[in-house]
Structures are given as structure tokens and as C-alpha cells.
């Protein structure tokens, strides 16, 4: 057995299992989004956010009780970075003067300072929600056009489907666990689209190159060769990115935790989808050498690539 055959991984041999896993995850995400929806943050729903710094760590149930007594119902109270910092989220019924009112309600028998108070109107939140959805749809459309022009329409479809797959799974996880979805998470989703697209473009470029160079073997075999050739690069890129995201999750603080979490999930799913979902789509769409054939100009010399021998493991399959 040659060294090349030892290193070969039969990605396409389990493509049906990978497809089943992807379908289950996407259906689960869609069902959760339909039933539970997203826990939209104040950026999208409107409302007030108040951050307080206590001299001594307060008991959160006591803070909630005082807020209810002062007429602030349905307040979300949580620690923010430390047990002395408290973040209070209030629904849209309140206005931008709520910060000082909350301090007055909570300052009895407690020493605290107002760190910040932000108000987002309901109309602004609705506009942000609509613009965020349009941004995602526009990103998918632009990717489809770009990849179709650079490669071929089948590659364009095979690039957009993984992006939709990745975004839906990230949204599904946020829906299942009711994690707060705000503008930072939306920015993370757009970053996930860019990251996943970059991986998919590299895989597609290698597949196209090998279809033109290796003139023997079935499409699945050529795709397998291509995936093995880019595997090390994918592992190194994803690994270094995940190390940074883990650092952000651990040390970044509450403000960017959901942003880092969305990116972390997106990188993991995007790496998987660039190998299995994109390649699976190409096989499903019956991509072949005719799709990638470059017509030879009349009188041109050397424009047709020379045939390259397939690797040893592929020869033994003939």
C-alpha cells in the first residue's frame, strides 16, 4: 500500500449518512424556530437596558423583587462579568429615563452606581429586524451570482446550500436554548457566511482543477481526491480560528459572548458543510467534466491540459 493511499479518506463513502445528519439538524432548527422562535434582544424588540455596579454583590432575586415592587414587571436581571455588576433588561413599555428611576428604586439600603442606560424604540427594533433579514438574503443572492460566474451554476447552488445550512443550524441552536439574539449575533452570522464561503470556494476550486487534470475516474472519486488535498489546510485554518474563538468565549466577557458562541458554532458547522454539504450537492447535481470543459480556441497550442495519472488507490478501483 502506497503512502498516498494510506492517507486517503473516503469522504464520499459516507455522504448519505452526512446528508441524513444535515437534514435532521436543519429540520430540527426549522421546527424550533417555528415553535419557540428566537429570544430577540432589545436591539430588535425595543426596550431599555440598564447596567449597575454594586459596592457589594447583591442577591438577584432581591433585585427582581424590588423592581417588581417599583412597577417594573417582566424585568430580566443577570450578572454581567462579575457578581457586583448587574444587567437589567426591561420591555419596550419604558423610555430613556428609566435608568435614573431604576437607580432610585434599587438604591435603598444598597450602594450602587449607574454605569449605562440605553433605550431602543420599538420602531427602530422592527427596522433592524427587517434590515437584518434583508442582509442575510442579499448575502445568499450575491454568493450565488459570484460563484456561478466564477465557476458554474451547479457550483453556485452547491455554495449557497451550505451557507443556508450553516445559518439555519446556528439559528436553531439559539432558538432551542433561547440564547439572546441581538445585533452582535447577526454580525456573527454574516461572518459565518463569509468564513463558510471561503472554505467552499477553496474546495470548489480544487474540484474544478482536478476535473480538468484527472481524466479517469467517476465524479465522486475526483471529489474525494480534491477533499483529501485540501483537508490539511481546512484543519489548520479551522483549528486556529477556533482557538481564538475559545479565548473570546472564556475571556471576552458578557458583551461578546453570544457573538463568539455563534461564530464558534458557525466555524464548526461551516467546516463540516464545506466538505460534506457542498461536495454532496455537486454529486447530487451530477457535476461532470462537460460542465467544466474549456473550449480550445482554433489554432491555439497547449490550451488543453495534459492527462494526469490518477493516484494508486484510484487505479486499483478501475
C-alpha positions as CSV (number, residue, x, y, z in Angstrom):
1,X,0.0,0.0,0.0
2,X,1.5,3.4,-1.0
3,X,1.8,6.4,1.3
4,X,-0.8,8.2,-0.8
5,X,-3.4,5.5,-0.4
6,X,-2.8,5.3,3.3
7,X,-3.6,9.0,3.6
8,X,-6.8,8.7,1.6
9,X,-10.1,9.3,3.4
10,X,-13.3,8.2,1.6
11,X,-15.4,11.2,2.4
12,X,-18.0,10.4,-0.3
13,X,-18.4,6.9,1.1
14,X,-20.5,8.2,3.9
15,X,-22.1,11.1,2.1
16,X,-25.6,9.6,2.5
17,X,-25.1,9.4,6.3
18,X,-23.8,13.0,6.3
19,X,-26.8,14.1,4.2
20,X,-29.2,12.5,6.7
21,X,-27.5,14.2,9.6
22,X,-27.7,17.6,7.9
23,X,-31.3,17.1,7.0
24,X,-32.2,16.1,10.6
25,X,-30.3,19.1,12.0
26,X,-31.9,21.6,9.6
27,X,-35.4,20.2,10.2
28,X,-34.9,20.4,13.9
29,X,-33.7,24.0,13.6
30,X,-36.7,25.0,11.4
31,X,-39.2,23.3,13.8
32,X,-37.6,25.0,16.8
33,X,-37.6,28.4,15.0
34,X,-41.3,27.9,14.1
35,X,-42.4,26.7,17.6
36,X,-40.1,28.6,20.0
37,X,-38.8,31.4,17.8
38,X,-35.7,33.4,18.8
39,X,-35.1,35.2,22.1
40,X,-34.7,38.6,20.4
41,X,-32.6,41.1,22.2
42,X,-33.5,44.7,22.8
43,X,-31.8,45.7,19.5
44,X,-34.8,44.0,17.7
45,X,-37.7,44.3,20.2
46,X,-37.1,47.7,21.6
47,X,-36.8,48.4,25.3
48,X,-34.3,49.6,27.9
49,X,-31.0,48.2,29.2
50,X,-29.6,49.3,32.5
51,X,-26.2,48.3,33.8
52,X,-25.5,48.9,37.5
53,X,-22.3,48.4,39.6
54,X,-22.9,47.5,43.3
55,X,-20.4,48.1,46.1
56,X,-21.3,44.6,47.4
57,X,-22.6,41.7,45.4
58,X,-26.4,41.7,45.5
59,X,-28.8,38.8,45.5
60,X,-30.5,38.7,42.1
61,X,-33.9,37.6,43.5
62,X,-33.9,40.6,45.8
63,X,-33.2,42.9,42.8
64,X,-36.1,41.4,40.9
65,X,-38.4,41.7,43.9
66,X,-37.5,45.4,44.3
67,X,-38.1,46.1,40.6
68,X,-41.5,44.4,40.7
69,X,-42.4,46.4,43.8
70,X,-41.5,49.6,41.9
71,X,-43.7,48.6,38.9
72,X,-41.1,47.1,36.6
73,X,-42.7,43.8,35.7
74,X,-41.1,41.2,33.4
75,X,-37.5,42.5,34.0
76,X,-34.6,40.3,33.1
77,X,-31.9,40.5,35.7
78,X,-28.5,38.9,35.4
79,X,-24.8,39.4,36.5
80,X,-22.6,41.0,33.9
81,X,-19.0,40.0,34.0
82,X,-18.8,39.9,37.9
83,X,-21.1,39.3,40.8
84,X,-21.2,43.0,41.6
85,X,-22.2,44.1,38.1
86,X,-25.9,43.7,37.3
87,X,-27.6,44.0,33.9
88,X,-31.3,44.7,33.8
89,X,-33.4,44.4,30.6
90,X,-36.8,46.0,30.5
91,X,-39.5,45.7,27.9
92,X,-40.4,48.4,25.4
93,X,-43.0,50.0,27.7
94,X,-40.3,52.1,29.3
95,X,-38.4,55.1,27.9
96,X,-34.9,56.5,28.1
97,X,-35.4,58.0,31.6
98,X,-35.7,54.5,33.1
99,X,-32.0,54.4,34.2
100,X,-32.3,57.0,36.9
101,X,-35.7,55.6,38.0
102,X,-34.3,52.1,38.4
103,X,-31.3,53.5,40.5
104,X,-33.8,55.3,42.7
105,X,-35.8,52.1,43.2
106,X,-32.8,49.9,44.0
107,X,-30.6,52.4,45.9
108,X,-32.4,51.9,49.2
109,X,-30.1,50.0,51.6
110,X,-27.7,49.4,48.8
111,X,-24.8,51.4,47.4
112,X,-24.7,51.3,43.6
113,X,-23.8,53.4,40.6
114,X,-25.4,53.7,37.1
115,X,-22.8,52.5,34.5
116,X,-25.0,52.9,31.4
117,X,-28.6,53.2,30.3
118,X,-29.7,52.5,26.8
119,X,-33.1,52.8,25.2
120,X,-34.2,51.3,21.8
121,X,-37.6,52.3,20.4
122,X,-39.9,49.6,19.1
123,X,-39.9,51.1,15.6
124,X,-36.1,51.1,15.5
125,X,-36.1,47.5,16.6
126,X,-38.5,46.5,13.9
127,X,-36.4,48.2,11.2
128,X,-33.3,46.5,12.5
129,X,-35.0,43.1,12.3
130,X,-36.2,43.7,8.7
131,X,-32.8,45.0,7.6
132,X,-31.0,42.1,9.2
133,X,-33.2,39.6,7.3
134,X,-32.6,41.5,4.1
135,X,-28.8,41.5,4.7
136,X,-28.8,37.7,5.0
137,X,-30.9,37.2,1.9
138,X,-28.8,39.6,-0.1
139,X,-25.6,37.8,1.0
140,X,-27.0,34.5,-0.2
141,X,-28.0,36.0,-3.6
142,X,-24.7,37.7,-4.1
143,X,-22.8,34.5,-3.3
144,X,-24.9,32.6,-5.8
145,X,-24.2,35.1,-8.6
146,X,-20.5,35.3,-7.8
147,X,-19.8,31.6,-7.6
148,X,-21.9,30.9,-10.7
149,X,-19.9,33.4,-12.7
150,X,-16.5,32.2,-11.3
151,X,-17.2,28.5,-11.6
152,X,-20.6,27.3,-13.0
153,X,-24.2,27.4,-11.9
154,X,-24.1,24.0,-10.2
155,X,-21.2,25.2,-8.1
156,X,-23.2,28.3,-7.3
157,X,-26.1,26.2,-6.0
158,X,-23.6,24.0,-4.2
159,X,-22.2,27.0,-2.4
160,X,-25.4,28.7,-1.3
161,X,-27.0,25.5,0.1
162,X,-24.1,25.1,2.7
163,X,-24.5,28.7,3.7
164,X,-28.2,28.3,4.3
165,X,-27.4,25.0,6.1
166,X,-24.9,26.8,8.4
167,X,-27.1,29.8,9.2
168,X,-30.2,27.7,10.0
169,X,-28.2,25.4,12.4
170,X,-26.8,28.4,14.3
171,X,-30.2,30.0,14.5
172,X,-31.7,26.6,15.6
173,X,-29.2,26.3,18.4
174,X,-30.0,29.8,19.6
175,X,-33.7,29.0,19.4
176,X,-33.5,25.7,21.2
177,X,-31.5,27.1,24.1
178,X,-33.3,30.6,23.9
179,X,-30.0,32.4,23.8
180,X,-30.3,36.2,23.2
181,X,-30.2,37.1,19.5
182,X,-29.1,40.6,19.0
183,X,-27.1,42.7,16.5
184,X,-23.8,41.1,17.6
185,X,-25.2,37.6,16.8
186,X,-26.4,38.9,13.4
187,X,-22.9,40.2,12.7
188,X,-21.6,36.8,13.6
189,X,-24.0,35.1,11.2
190,X,-22.7,37.3,8.3
191,X,-19.1,36.4,9.4
192,X,-20.1,32.8,9.3
193,X,-21.3,33.2,5.8
194,X,-18.0,34.7,4.8
195,X,-16.0,32.0,6.5
196,X,-18.0,29.1,5.1
197,X,-17.9,30.6,1.6
198,X,-14.1,30.9,1.8
199,X,-13.8,27.2,2.7
200,X,-16.3,26.2,0.0
201,X,-14.6,28.3,-2.7
202,X,-11.2,26.6,-2.0
203,X,-12.8,23.2,-2.2
204,X,-14.7,24.1,-5.4
205,X,-11.5,25.5,-6.9
206,X,-9.6,22.2,-6.3
207,X,-12.5,20.1,-7.6
208,X,-12.7,22.1,-10.8
209,X,-8.9,21.8,-11.2
210,X,-8.9,18.1,-10.7
211,X,-11.8,17.5,-13.1
212,X,-9.7,19.1,-15.8
213,X,-6.5,17.4,-14.9
214,X,-7.5,13.8,-13.9
215,X,-9.3,12.4,-16.9
216,X,-10.1,9.0,-15.4
217,X,-12.4,8.2,-12.5
218,X,-16.0,8.9,-11.6
219,X,-17.0,12.4,-10.3
220,X,-17.3,11.0,-6.7
221,X,-13.7,9.8,-6.9
222,X,-12.4,13.1,-8.3
223,X,-14.2,14.9,-5.5
224,X,-12.7,12.6,-2.9
225,X,-9.2,13.3,-4.3
226,X,-9.9,17.1,-4.0
227,X,-11.2,16.9,-0.5
228,X,-8.2,15.0,0.7
229,X,-5.9,17.5,-0.9
230,X,-7.4,20.4,1.0
231,X,-8.0,18.6,4.2
232,X,-4.8,19.7,6.0
233,X,-5.4,23.3,5.0
234,X,-9.0,23.1,6.3
235,X,-7.9,21.6,9.6
236,X,-5.2,24.2,10.2
237,X,-7.5,27.2,9.3
238,X,-10.4,26.0,11.4
239,X,-8.2,25.0,14.3
240,X,-6.5,28.3,14.6
241,X,-9.8,30.2,14.3
242,X,-11.4,28.0,17.0
243,X,-8.6,28.7,19.4
244,X,-9.2,32.4,19.1
245,X,-13.0,32.0,19.5
246,X,-12.5,29.8,22.6
247,X,-10.4,32.6,24.1
248,X,-13.1,35.1,23.3
249,X,-15.7,32.8,24.9
250,X,-13.7,32.4,28.1
251,X,-12.2,35.9,28.5
252,X,-14.3,38.1,26.3
253,X,-17.0,38.9,28.8
254,X,-20.8,39.0,28.5
255,X,-21.0,41.7,25.8
256,X,-19.4,39.5,23.1
257,X,-20.1,36.0,24.5
258,X,-23.1,35.3,22.2
259,X,-21.1,36.7,19.3
260,X,-18.2,34.4,20.0
261,X,-20.6,31.4,20.6
262,X,-22.4,32.0,17.2
263,X,-19.0,32.2,15.4
264,X,-17.7,29.1,17.2
265,X,-20.7,27.0,16.2
266,X,-20.6,28.5,12.7
267,X,-17.0,27.7,12.1
268,X,-17.5,24.1,13.2
269,X,-20.6,23.6,11.1
270,X,-19.1,25.6,8.2
271,X,-16.0,23.3,8.1
272,X,-18.3,20.3,8.0
273,X,-20.5,21.8,5.3
274,X,-17.7,22.8,3.0
275,X,-16.6,19.1,3.0
276,X,-19.9,17.3,3.0
277,X,-22.8,19.6,2.1
278,X,-21.1,21.4,-0.8
279,X,-19.5,18.2,-2.2
280,X,-22.7,16.3,-1.7
281,X,-24.6,18.9,-3.6
282,X,-22.2,18.6,-6.5
283,X,-22.7,14.8,-6.7
284,X,-26.5,15.3,-6.4
285,X,-26.4,17.8,-9.2
286,X,-24.4,15.4,-11.4
287,X,-21.4,17.7,-12.0
288,X,-19.1,16.2,-14.6
289,X,-16.2,17.2,-16.9
290,X,-18.6,18.6,-19.6
291,X,-19.8,21.2,-17.1
292,X,-16.2,22.4,-16.7
293,X,-14.9,21.9,-20.2
294,X,-13.0,24.8,-21.6
295,X,-13.3,25.0,-25.4
296,X,-10.0,25.1,-27.2
297,X,-9.5,28.1,-29.4
298,X,-8.8,27.4,-33.0
299,X,-5.1,27.5,-33.7
300,X,-4.2,27.7,-30.0
301,X,-1.5,25.4,-28.8
302,X,-1.1,23.9,-25.4
303,X,-4.5,25.1,-24.2
304,X,-5.7,21.6,-23.5
305,X,-4.3,20.2,-20.2
306,X,-2.3,17.0,-20.3
307,X,-3.8,13.9,-18.8
308,X,-2.6,13.3,-15.3
309,X,-2.4,9.8,-13.9
310,X,-4.8,9.1,-11.0
311,X,-3.4,8.1,-7.6
312,X,-2.6,4.5,-6.8
313,X,-5.8,3.9,-4.8
314,X,-7.9,5.1,-7.7
315,X,-6.1,2.8,-10.2
316,X,-7.0,-0.2,-8.1
317,X,-10.7,0.8,-8.2
318,X,-10.7,0.5,-12.0
